[in-house]
Amino acid sequence: MSMDGRTCVITGSARGIGRGIAEYLGDEGANVVINYRSSEEAAHEAVDAIESAGGSAVAAQADVSNRADVEHMREVCHEAFGQCDVLVNNAGITADKQFTEMSREEWDRVMDVNLGGMFNCTQVFYDDIWNAHEGRLINISSVVGKQGNFGQANYAAAKSGMFGFTRTIALEFAKGGSTANCVAPGFTATDMVTSVPDHVLDRIIAEIPLERLAEVEDIAAVVRFLASEDSSYVTGEVIDVNGGMDL
Ligand SMILES: NC(=O)c1ccc[n+]([C@@H]2O[C@H](COP(=O)([O-])OP(=O)(O)OC[C@H]3O[C@@H](n4cnc5c(N)ncnc54)[C@H](OP(=O)(O)O)[C@@H]3O)[C@@H](O)[C@H]2O)c1
């Protein structure tokens, strides 16, 4: 198995895309830290699912926008498995409003989790990834960070911000042999998207050349490649997984 013995911390991995990534990496032999903010029951189910498939996992509660929580998550990781080899910054939220109606609080909330969480987790696990043999940082951005999206000025700004951050950390990591990359999913079948009204969803799907939403496995397969040694010479990139939305 390609991830045998590697320790992976995946933020926001009790459900949605993060859960898909966690199970995929667990199946490949990784030790997985399932991070959750509020989905405690789902986090324990995710641990059970990975362990029943023969893998190793532990749950760690942390709000990624809270530095002390993230430091505690590192302790949980170190106690269970030792240093983190792969960090996937996946936790993210939206707070959509047309820009003229958007409050400063909605702007700040989205920045605090999507960018602030990435800042906290990357800094707290930086030394682990640096010291790992071929450490990996993988940031989950979005097609919305490239294209923008009506009513998502805060989210689009946060998701584009991930691109510049990732390229910079890629440069800083390069001397030590670790890499940093972004994955930019298109619209994916999780709570974040399936909660939109059917007529909006139909309009979204009509604009996807492959004529379907992504499944979490579509995103997880690309993350697995970036997390593995197969991607040793790929760094500072944004990999689109969007069914051809920018063709
Ligand atoms: N779905 C899409 O179409 C799509 C497309 C492009 C990019 N993305 C990105 O992919 C990532 C995952 O999205 P998703 O669709 O799986 O979203 P989701 O179903 O809404 O799940 C969000 C996840 O983020 C976690 N989370 C939110 N705030 C957190 C915080 N402060 N601290 C720790 N965890 C937190 C949630 O944990 P709890 O449940 O424990 O609170 C949950 O696990 C996000 O970064 C999103 O922006 C999604």
The ligand as an ORCA input file, in Angstrom:
! r2SCAN-3c Opt
* xyz 0 1
  N     -18.520     20.597     -1.898
  C     -18.015     21.333     -2.880
  O     -18.644     21.505     -3.941
  C     -16.655     21.943     -2.779
  C     -16.085     22.442     -3.959
  C     -14.828     23.009     -3.904
  C     -14.150     23.063     -2.705
  N     -14.722     22.576     -1.586
  C     -13.950     22.684     -0.352
  O     -13.712     21.386      0.153
  C     -13.621     21.432      1.565
  C     -14.612     20.440      2.162
  O     -15.905     20.799      1.701
  P     -17.195     19.860      1.912
  O     -18.010     20.021      0.698
  O     -16.808     18.519      2.377
  O     -17.896     20.698      3.078
  P     -18.956     20.238      4.173
  O     -19.659     19.010      3.758
  O     -19.736     21.479      4.467
  O     -17.991     19.907      5.407
  C     -17.231     20.930      5.978
  C     -16.206     20.291      6.859
  O     -15.378     21.329      7.391
  C     -15.350     21.188      8.797
  N     -15.180     22.492      9.440
  C     -15.846     23.631      9.203
  N     -15.398     24.604     10.012
  C     -14.424     24.061     10.775
  C     -13.576     24.551     11.789
  N     -13.644     25.821     12.198
  N     -12.676     23.707     12.351
  C     -12.584     22.421     11.942
  N     -13.375     21.891     10.990
  C     -14.280     22.706     10.414
  C     -16.660     20.553      9.179
  O     -16.500     19.932     10.452
  P     -17.712     19.703     11.506
  O     -18.821     19.024     10.757
  O     -17.107     18.874     12.568
  O     -18.123     21.081     12.005
  C     -16.833     19.560      8.030
  O     -16.108     18.387      8.266
  C     -13.909     22.879      1.966
  O     -12.700     23.562      2.147
  C     -14.641     23.422      0.765
  O     -14.495     24.812      0.660
  C     -15.966     22.016     -1.591
*
